[in-house]
Amino acid sequence: MDILFLSHCVPNPPDKGEKIRAWHELNALAAKHRVHLACFARTAAEVDKAGEMQDVCASVFAELISPRKALAAAAMRFAFGGCLNTSFYRSSRMQAHVGELRSLPLTATLAYSSAVVQFAPSDVPLWIDMVDVDSEKWLEYGERRWPGAIYKLEGRRFRKLEAEYANRAECTFLTTPREQKLLQKIAPRARVEYWINGVDFERFDPRTTPANAELAKRQYLVFVGQMNYFPNVDACCWFAENVFGSLRSRWPNLEFVIVGRDPDNSIRRLANSPGIAVTGGVSDVRPYLANARAMVAPLRIARGVQNKVLEALAMGKRVLASPAVASTFGESAPEGVTRCESVSDYAAAFASTADSAQTDTAIRQHAQQRFSWLKNLQFVTNELDRVSEVAVSR
């Protein structure tokens, strides 16, 4: 059958959180059906990367937008009562392209994120992979970021749309049981399910990770993420200011290595502090994980599952996680994730791994059982297969 896959991002390459889930979801569907990808790109290079998916998809359309112009236009609509998130992606060209696809016998639409539901044909059954309840993140921003009142207003507006969209959809998918429960509270009449992310265990395998003699000599904790993303910036600054100094006083050779693209100024300034290193983007994150004593995930704002945590577990590394991160896994945190609320919690957790960067095979094996893309995506493919069976019977 023909499926329209709407996405707010180009899934290729799967090198950051939002793209990783989209990549695996799209490929799982394309293995069985004709998938028509319609997505948004922010650079000409991303348009080219979208084009490379022609071998996987029945058709590909990537709308190039200028983030600055899109944000300016969205801000204007926001001032007149609109929702910033959906307004950012408003596009007559995308709407026209989806209209052209109506000449096909589209059987289903899968909208990857709430922001692109606006383009879903009204007469085609709709499924939404909302990933997270994004309105909650905006409301949390309202408590921690300036201007808080604006973030809270956007959170309330976006929440109304999320409820409206969930009620319209045949089913809405989320990443964790916590997100599922939140959306069920917001839209009690909607059908809401969750499926958790997986990990590419062939790539994130300590046995095949390139050796790095320089990193192997160092004793360090690592944080990995997009370093102009506010929750990551907030997490690293909080950890550096409130925890790392105490740990370093006990382990004088300990370093805090921050790995990720586009570090903002507050992250760059951390590199001036003793024992803190900021790498910026790296060609391969695996050696940084393989040689770390442990990974820290001290996020105070955490929606859904953090892919960086899953990748660390796949490498057999212990993760020292904030309550916000630990709670994303529901009642049962994975093997290797230690919940840390205080400096003493971080110190106690680190003490067990301070002297060795060896792989913990038990952590990796548990992750393989719980975070398999093939197994976890089965729910989505089964859901769409049922639609195909109904269409054939007609």
N, C-alpha and C positions, 0 to 999 in steps of 0.2 A: 504493500500500500504506500501511498505518498503522504509523507509527514512534513509539515512545516516546522522547522526548528528556528525559533526566534531567539536571538541572544544579544545582550547589551555589550558583549565583548567578542573579539576574535578568539576562538578556542585554540588556535595554533600560534606558537608552540605552547604546550601545557607547562609553563614555567612559573606560574603564580597561582594562588589559591582559586580565584574565580575561574581561571582558564582550565585548571586541572580537572575539575568536576565536569565542566562543559565538554571537554575533549573526550573523556571516557564515556559520558552519557551519549553523546552524538555517535561515537564509533560503535557502541553497543547497538544502537537503533539502526545504524546504517548497515550493519552486518545482516540484518533481516529485511529491511525496508528501503524504499527510495526516500532519502532525506534531502530536503531543500533548505539549505542554510541561509538565513538572512540575519546579518549581524552588523554591529557598528565598529568601525576602526578609528583610531585616533592619529595614525600616521600612515604615510604612503607605504612604508615597510609592512605595516599590519595588513594593508589591503593585499599586498603581494602574498603574505602568509595565508590569508584567507583563500586566495586563488589556488594555493597548493593543495587545498582540500577538495579540489575537483575530482580527484581520484577516489575519494571516499563518498562524496555527496552527489546526488543527482543534479543539483545546481547550487551555485554559490553567488550570493550578493552581499557585498560589504559597502556600507554607507560611510564615507569618510567625513568625520566631523572635526571641527576645530574646538578643542575643549574650552578655550577662552571665549570664543563667540557663542558657543552653546551655553556656557555658564551665564554670560551677560544676558542672553535672551531668556534663559530660565529665571534669572533674578527679576527681570521685568514682569514676567508672568506671575512669579511668586508675589510680587508687590500688589498684584491685582487679585490675589486669592488663589493662585494656582499652586500645584505641588512641585517643588524644586526637582525632585528625582525624576518624575515623569516628563516634566517640561524640558529637562536637559536633553532628552532623547527625541523630542518632537521632530518629525521629519516628513515632509511631503513626498520626498523621493522614496523613502522606505514604504510609506503608505501606498504609493503608486506601484511599487514592485510587488507588494503583497497582493494588490488588486490584480496584477497580471497573472499571478500564480493561481488565481481563481479559475482560470481556464483548465487547470488540472483537476483530477478527481481527488482533491485533498480529503483525507480521511480523518486526520487529527492535526492539532497544533500543540507543540510543546514550547511554552514560553519560559526561557531561562532567565529568571528574575522578574520581579513585579514591574519593573520600569518599562518592559517591552510588551506587556499585555495589551497596551493601547493599540497595537498593530494586529492583534489576533482577529481573524475573520469571525464575525458574529454567528455565522451559520455553520461553522466547523467545530466539532467537539474540542474543548480546550483542556489541556493539562498544564499545570504551572510547577516548575521547580523554583520555588521561592528562595531556596537555599537557607536563608535566615529570615527572621522577622525584622527587616531593616528598620522599621519605625522605632523599635526598641533601642537600637543603637543611637538613633538621632535623639531620642529622649535622654539617653545616658550622656550623650555629648552635651545636652543642655545643662547637666549637673556639673560638668568638668571643663567646658570650653567657653570661651567668649566668642560671640554674644549668645549667652545661654538662652535667652528668650526666643531668638530666631530658630535655634535648633529645636527647641521644644515645640514651637509652632509648626515647623516642618514635620516633626515626629507625629503630631496629632493629625495633620492633613494626610500624611502618607498612611497612617494607620487606618483611616477611613477607606482609602483605596484598597489596601490589602484585604480588608474584610469584604469589600465589594467584589474584588477579583476572586477571592477564595470561594465565595458563594456562587459565583458564575461558573467556576471550573468543575469538571468531572471529578478531579482530585488535585490536591496541592501537596507537593513533596517538600520536605524540609530535611535538615541534616542530622538532627538529634531529637530525642524524646522531649527535651526541655523546650526546644523551638516548637515542636508539635503541640505541646500543652498550651503554650502561649497563644498560638494562632487559634486553637480550639476555643480558648477563652474569648478571643476577639471576634471570631466568626463561628459561633456554636452550631450553626446549621450546615457548615461546610464539611466536606469529606477531606480529612487531613491525615497524611501518612508521613513517615520519615524513612530515609535510607541513609546510612552513614557512609562517608567517603572511604576510599581504599588507598593503597600505596602501590607504586610500581616496585615490587620487591626484587625484580631482576636488576633494576638500576640501583636502588638503594640497598646494596649488598656489600657489607664490609669486606668480603672475600675478593671482590673484583674492583674495589675502590682504589684509584691510583695512590701509590705511596707518596708521602710528603715528609721528608726527613726533618725539615725545619719545624713543621708543626708538631711532629712527634716528640721533639725535645721540650715542648712547652707544657706547662700545667695551666689549663684554662677552662673556663665555662664559656659556652657559646650561645648567642641568640641569633636566629636567622629570620629574616623577613624583609618586606618592602619598607624602607626606612624613611619614607615621607608619609606613611600612613599613621594617622594620629594614635590609634591604640598601641601600635608598636613603639612609636616615639615616646609616648607616655610611659609605657612599660619599662623601657631601657633607662629613661631618666630617673624614674622612681627607684629602680633596682640599684643604679649607680649611686644615688644619693642616700638611700636608706639601708642597703644591705651589703653592697660589695666592699665598702671600707672595713666593715666589721669582719668579713670573711678574710680579707687580705691581711688584717692584723694578726690573724691566727695562722694563715698560710701565706707568708710573705712573697712567695714566687707566683702566687695565683694571678691570672689575668682574666679579664672580661672582654671577649672578642665579639664584636657586633658585625654581623655579615649581612649585607643586603644593599640593593640598588637605591640610588637617589637619597642618601642621608640628608636630612634637613639640618639647618644650622645648629639646632640644639644638640643633635647627635654628633655633629662634627666637633663641637666644643668639648664633648666628653673625652675626645681623644687627647686632650690636654691634661687629663687626670692620670695619676700614676696607675699603671696596670691596665688601663683601658685602651683597646685598639679598635679602630673603625676601618673596615676594609673597603667599604663601598661594594659595588657589584663585583662578583667573581665568576670566572668561567665554569667552575665546578664547586658546588657547595659540599660535596661528599667528603673530601679530605678534612674539612673543618669539623664535620660531625664525627668522622672516624677517630680523630685524634683528641677530641674533647673529653674531659673528665665527665661532663654531663652537659645537658642543655637546660637553659633556664627559660621559662615561659611565664614571666611575672605580670601578664596583662591584667589590667583592672577593668577593661572593657573587652569582653570576649563573646562573640556570637557564633554559633555553630561550632564546627570542629576545626582546629588549627592544623592545616596540612603539615606545617613545620614540626609539630609534635609527632604526628604519625610517621614522618620520615625519620625522625630521630629514633623512634622505637624500632623501625625497620632496620636501623643500623645497630640495634642492640644497645642503645644509650638510655641511661636514666634521665628522666625529665623532672625538674623541680618546678612545679606548676602552682600558680596562684589559685585561690579558691574559685575565681571566675572561670579559669581554664579547666580545672579539675571537674567542676560541676557540669561542663558541657557533655561529659560522658555518661551522665545520669547517675544511677546508684552504684554502678560498678566501674571504677576507673581501671584502665588497662594495667597489666603488669608493667612496672617500671615508672609509672607516674606517681610522684609523691606530692601530696598537697602541702603547701607551705604558706602559712599566714604571717609568720613573724621571722625576725632575724635568726632567732634560735632554731626555728624550723628549718630554715635554709642551711644553717650550719650543721645541724644534725644529719640532714639528708646528704649534704656534700661530704661529710666525714666518711661515709661508707664507700665513696668512690674516689676520694681525693688522691689516692696513691697509684691509681691505675686507669689507663684509657682503654682497657681491653673490652671486647664485645661481650655483652651478656646474652648468651644464646637463648636463654629462657624468655627474655624480653622480646627478642625477635620472633621466636616461635609463637608466642601468644599473639603478637601483632598479626602474624600471617593468618592465624585462625579467625581473627576478628575483623581485619581490614582488607579483605579481598575484594577488588573491583568486580571480578567475575561473579562472585557470590552476592555481593551487595546490590549490584545493578540488576539482578534477576527480577527484583520486584518491578522495576520500571519496564523492562522488556515484556514481562508477563502481562502487565497492565495494558500495554499497547497491542500485544498479541490478541487479547480478547476483543479489542476494537476491530482488528483485522478479521477475526472470525465472524463477528457480527456483520461486517460489510460484505464478506463473501456470501454469507447465508441469504443476504438480501438479493 
